[in-house]
Amino acid sequence: MSATTTTTGPAPGRDAPPAPAGPPRPGRVRRARPNLVGGLGAGVWFVVVAVPLYFLLVTSFRASSDYLSDGPLAVPSGLTTDNYLEVLSSNFPRYFLNNVLVAAACVAIVLVLALPAAYAIVRSRSRWVARGFTVLLLGLAVPAQAVIVPLYLMVTQLRLYDTLLAIILPTAAFALPLAVVVLSSSLRDIPGELFEAAVLDGAGPGRVLVSLVLPLARPGLATIGIFTALQAWNGFLFPLVLTQDASVRVLTLGLWDFQGQYGTNVPLITAAVLLSLLPLLVVYLLGRRFLLAGLTAGAGR
């Protein structure tokens, strides 16, 4: 009698046993490995950034006599707020207010002009718009130092010298090209079907811009708003050349008031620098989510 061969596979209708685990995929193994180079670079970056900030913060609370006797890197024996009180009792609040006005006006001008310009660049097929965008891009290659002399002549002819407008208008003009480029990348992420649906509903260009583009462009607007505010807040060349009176002086020039003829009060200057940095830190913390979203807009195309 011949032997009967039995089947070893699973019975119909029953769950199959789990397949044996095969060798791990090479991609998974690479992702599981720690990025030592990246971690080392992040650690070096953290040390480079954190150590100066630590000494900046500690020095601002040190007395000038202790700073001179113990040295700049010594551990402070005591902390004091006299430097901050002296800064606030000087002309610092006036300079701070001027900086706020300049930054707010520059951001408003750039946002109002950049959004319609980026919308026209993205949606229009006119060759004149394309040529205008090419001319606008030239602004990214022209440094402010190259045009400071004709700019000075224009400002004086317009009788804007020694006014805040003399700082606001050039700063906004130089921030506009980068703002249009960043905002154009953000607007290209909006599906074209939304524009077509809005047009079918009877919306004109102005209504599409306000009702559709403006809400969807918030990450890009936040990005260019933060960049413009940083540029205006830290501006030095235009306030130096186009203003002279102390009533329109901004913080970057006002810090020179804390430098004497025969020496520099370092703790006093560090306190003024920290106070001038606080608005920038607040703006960054409030808008960092939109800032990252705006910077990565269009990266997946």
C-alpha positions as CSV (number, residue, x, y, z in Angstrom):
1,M,0.0,0.0,0.0
2,S,1.4,3.4,-1.0
3,A,1.7,6.2,1.6
4,T,-0.7,9.1,1.4
5,T,0.7,12.6,1.2
6,T,-0.9,15.1,3.6
7,T,-1.2,18.8,2.9
8,T,0.6,21.3,5.2
9,G,-1.1,24.6,4.2
10,P,-3.8,26.3,6.3
11,A,-7.3,25.1,6.0
12,P,-9.7,27.2,3.9
13,G,-11.5,29.8,6.0
14,R,-8.9,29.9,8.8
15,D,-6.4,32.6,9.4
16,A,-3.0,32.1,8.0
17,P,-0.1,32.0,10.4
18,P,2.0,35.1,10.5
19,A,4.7,35.2,8.0
20,P,8.2,34.9,9.4
21,A,9.9,38.2,9.9
22,G,12.3,38.9,7.0
23,P,15.5,40.9,7.1
24,P,14.8,44.6,7.9
25,R,14.7,46.9,5.0
26,P,17.8,49.0,4.4
27,G,15.8,52.2,4.6
28,R,14.3,51.4,8.0
29,V,17.8,50.6,9.4
30,R,19.1,53.9,8.2
31,R,16.3,55.9,9.7
32,A,16.7,54.1,13.1
33,R,20.3,55.0,13.4
34,P,21.0,58.2,15.4
35,N,22.3,61.1,13.4
36,L,25.5,61.7,15.2
37,V,26.7,64.3,12.8
38,G,23.5,66.3,13.0
39,G,23.5,66.0,16.8
40,L,27.1,67.2,17.0
41,G,26.3,70.1,14.8
42,A,23.2,71.0,16.8
43,G,25.3,70.8,20.0
44,V,28.0,73.1,18.6
45,W,25.3,75.5,17.4
46,F,23.7,75.5,20.8
47,V,27.0,76.3,22.5
48,V,27.8,79.1,20.1
49,V,24.4,80.7,20.6
50,A,23.8,80.0,24.3
51,V,27.1,81.0,25.7
52,P,27.1,84.6,24.4
53,L,23.4,85.0,25.4
54,Y,24.4,83.8,28.9
55,F,27.2,86.3,29.3
56,L,25.0,89.0,27.8
57,L,22.2,88.3,30.3
58,V,24.6,88.0,33.3
59,T,26.6,91.1,32.4
60,S,23.5,93.2,32.2
61,F,22.8,92.5,35.9
62,R,26.4,93.3,37.0
63,A,27.6,96.5,38.5
64,S,30.1,98.4,36.4
65,S,32.7,98.3,39.2
66,D,32.5,94.5,39.6
67,Y,32.8,94.1,35.8
68,L,36.0,96.1,35.7
69,S,37.6,94.6,38.8
70,D,36.6,90.9,38.4
71,G,36.8,90.7,34.6
72,P,34.1,90.1,31.9
73,L,34.1,86.2,32.3
74,A,34.1,86.0,36.1
75,V,31.1,84.6,38.1
76,P,29.2,87.7,39.4
77,S,29.3,88.2,43.2
78,G,26.0,90.1,43.1
79,L,23.3,91.1,40.7
80,T,21.6,94.5,40.4
81,T,18.9,96.1,38.3
82,D,20.5,99.6,38.3
83,N,21.6,99.2,34.7
84,Y,18.0,98.7,33.5
85,L,16.8,101.6,35.6
86,E,19.4,103.9,34.2
87,V,18.6,102.8,30.7
88,L,14.9,103.4,31.2
89,S,15.5,106.8,32.7
90,S,17.5,107.9,29.6
91,N,16.2,108.6,26.1
92,F,15.8,104.9,25.5
93,P,12.0,105.0,25.6
94,R,11.9,107.6,22.8
95,Y,14.3,105.6,20.7
96,F,12.2,102.5,21.4
97,L,9.0,104.2,20.3
98,N,10.7,105.5,17.1
99,N,11.8,101.9,16.4
100,V,8.3,100.6,16.9
101,L,6.8,103.2,14.6
102,V,9.4,102.5,11.9
103,A,9.0,98.7,12.1
104,A,5.2,98.9,12.2
105,A,5.0,101.3,9.2
106,C,7.4,99.2,7.1
107,V,5.5,96.0,7.8
108,A,2.2,97.6,6.9
109,I,3.6,99.1,3.6
110,V,5.2,95.8,2.6
111,L,2.1,93.7,3.4
112,V,-0.2,96.0,1.5
113,L,1.9,96.2,-1.6
114,A,3.4,92.7,-1.7
115,L,0.1,90.7,-1.6
116,P,-1.5,92.3,-4.7
117,A,1.9,92.1,-6.5
118,A,2.3,88.4,-5.7
119,Y,-1.3,87.7,-6.6
120,A,-0.8,89.3,-10.1
121,I,2.5,87.5,-10.6
122,V,0.9,84.1,-9.8
123,R,-2.4,84.5,-11.6
124,S,-1.7,86.9,-14.5
125,R,-0.3,85.7,-17.9
126,S,0.6,89.2,-19.0
127,R,4.1,89.7,-20.3
128,W,4.2,93.1,-18.6
129,V,3.6,91.5,-15.3
130,A,6.4,89.0,-15.9
131,R,8.8,91.8,-16.9
132,G,7.8,93.8,-13.8
133,F,8.6,90.8,-11.7
134,T,12.0,90.5,-13.4
135,V,12.7,94.2,-12.6
136,L,11.5,93.7,-9.1
137,L,14.0,90.8,-8.6
138,L,16.8,93.1,-9.4
139,G,16.2,94.7,-6.0
140,L,17.6,91.6,-4.4
141,A,20.9,92.1,-6.1
142,V,21.3,95.9,-5.4
143,P,22.8,96.6,-1.9
144,A,21.7,99.7,0.0
145,Q,25.2,101.1,0.1
146,A,25.3,101.3,-3.7
147,V,22.3,103.7,-3.8
148,I,22.7,105.7,-0.6
149,V,24.0,108.8,-2.3
150,P,21.1,109.2,-4.8
151,L,18.7,108.2,-2.1
152,Y,20.1,110.9,0.1
153,L,19.6,113.5,-2.7
154,M,16.0,112.3,-3.3
155,V,15.1,112.5,0.4
156,T,16.5,116.0,0.7
157,Q,14.7,117.1,-2.4
158,L,11.4,115.7,-1.0
159,R,12.1,117.5,2.3
160,L,12.0,114.3,4.2
161,Y,15.4,114.5,5.8
162,D,15.4,114.1,9.6
163,T,12.0,112.5,9.6
164,L,10.9,108.9,10.3
165,L,9.6,108.7,6.7
166,A,13.2,109.0,5.5
167,I,13.8,105.7,7.3
168,I,10.5,104.0,6.6
169,L,10.3,104.5,2.8
170,P,13.7,103.1,1.8
171,T,13.5,100.3,4.3
172,A,10.1,99.2,2.9
173,A,11.4,99.5,-0.6
174,F,14.4,97.3,0.0
175,A,12.2,94.7,1.8
176,L,9.6,94.5,-0.9
177,P,11.4,92.3,-3.5
178,L,12.1,89.5,-1.0
179,A,8.5,89.8,0.3
180,V,7.1,89.4,-3.2
181,V,9.2,86.3,-3.9
182,V,8.3,84.6,-0.6
183,L,4.6,85.4,-1.0
184,S,4.5,84.2,-4.6
185,S,5.8,80.8,-3.5
186,S,3.1,80.7,-0.8
187,L,0.3,81.7,-3.2
188,R,1.3,79.0,-5.7
189,D,0.2,76.4,-3.1
190,I,-3.4,77.5,-3.5
191,P,-5.2,75.2,-5.9
192,G,-6.3,76.7,-9.2
193,E,-9.8,75.1,-8.8
194,L,-10.5,77.5,-5.9
195,F,-9.8,80.5,-8.1
196,E,-12.0,79.1,-10.9
197,A,-14.8,78.4,-8.4
198,A,-14.6,81.9,-7.1
199,V,-14.8,83.3,-10.6
200,L,-17.8,81.1,-11.5
201,D,-19.5,82.5,-8.4
202,G,-19.1,86.0,-9.9
203,A,-16.2,87.2,-7.8
204,G,-14.0,89.8,-9.4
205,P,-10.2,90.1,-8.9
206,G,-10.6,92.3,-5.8
207,R,-13.1,90.0,-4.1
208,V,-10.9,87.0,-4.9
209,L,-7.9,88.8,-3.4
210,V,-9.8,89.7,-0.2
211,S,-12.0,86.7,0.3
212,L,-9.8,83.9,-1.0
213,V,-6.2,84.9,-1.3
214,L,-5.9,86.9,1.9
215,P,-7.1,84.1,4.3
216,L,-5.0,81.4,2.6
217,A,-1.9,83.5,2.5
218,R,-1.5,84.0,6.2
219,P,1.6,81.9,6.6
220,G,3.4,83.8,3.9
221,L,2.2,87.2,5.2
222,A,3.4,86.2,8.7
223,T,6.8,85.3,7.2
224,I,7.4,88.5,5.3
225,G,6.0,90.5,8.2
226,I,8.6,89.0,10.6
227,F,11.4,89.4,8.1
228,T,10.4,93.0,7.4
229,A,10.1,93.8,11.1
230,L,13.6,92.4,11.7
231,Q,15.1,94.3,8.9
232,A,13.5,97.6,10.0
233,W,14.3,97.0,13.7
234,N,18.0,96.4,13.0
235,G,18.4,99.0,10.3
236,F,21.5,101.2,10.7
237,L,22.5,102.7,7.4
238,F,19.4,104.6,6.6
239,P,19.0,106.1,10.1
240,L,22.7,107.0,10.1
241,V,22.6,108.8,6.8
242,L,19.1,110.2,6.5
243,T,18.5,111.4,10.1
244,Q,20.4,113.5,12.5
245,D,18.1,114.9,15.2
246,A,17.8,113.0,18.4
247,S,13.9,113.2,18.2
248,V,13.9,110.8,15.3
249,R,16.8,108.6,16.5
250,V,16.2,104.8,16.6
251,L,17.7,102.2,18.9
252,T,20.6,101.2,16.7
253,L,21.9,104.7,16.8
254,G,20.7,105.4,20.4
255,L,23.0,102.7,21.8
256,W,25.9,105.1,21.1
257,D,24.6,107.3,23.8
258,F,25.8,104.8,26.4
259,Q,29.3,105.0,25.1
260,G,31.4,107.7,26.8
261,Q,34.4,109.6,25.4
262,Y,37.0,107.8,27.5
263,G,35.3,104.5,28.1
264,T,32.3,102.2,27.6
265,N,29.9,101.1,30.3
266,V,29.5,97.5,29.1
267,P,26.9,96.3,31.6
268,L,24.8,99.4,30.8
269,I,25.0,98.7,27.0
270,T,24.1,95.0,27.5
271,A,21.0,96.0,29.4
272,A,20.0,98.4,26.6
273,V,20.7,95.7,24.0
274,L,18.6,93.1,25.9
275,L,15.7,95.5,26.2
276,S,15.9,96.2,22.5
277,L,15.8,92.5,21.7
278,L,12.7,91.7,23.7
279,P,10.1,92.8,21.0
280,L,11.9,90.7,18.4
281,L,11.8,87.6,20.7
282,V,8.1,88.2,21.3
283,V,7.4,88.5,17.6
284,Y,9.3,85.4,16.8
285,L,7.7,83.3,19.5
286,L,4.2,84.4,18.4
287,G,4.8,83.9,14.7
288,R,7.3,81.0,14.5
289,R,4.7,78.5,13.3
290,F,3.6,80.7,10.4
291,L,7.3,81.6,9.8
292,L,8.2,77.9,9.2
293,A,5.1,77.3,7.1
294,G,5.8,80.3,4.9
295,L,9.5,79.4,4.5
296,T,8.6,75.8,3.4
297,A,5.8,76.9,1.1
298,G,6.2,75.4,-2.4
299,A,9.1,73.1,-1.3
300,G,7.1,70.0,-2.2
301,R,6.6,70.9,-5.9
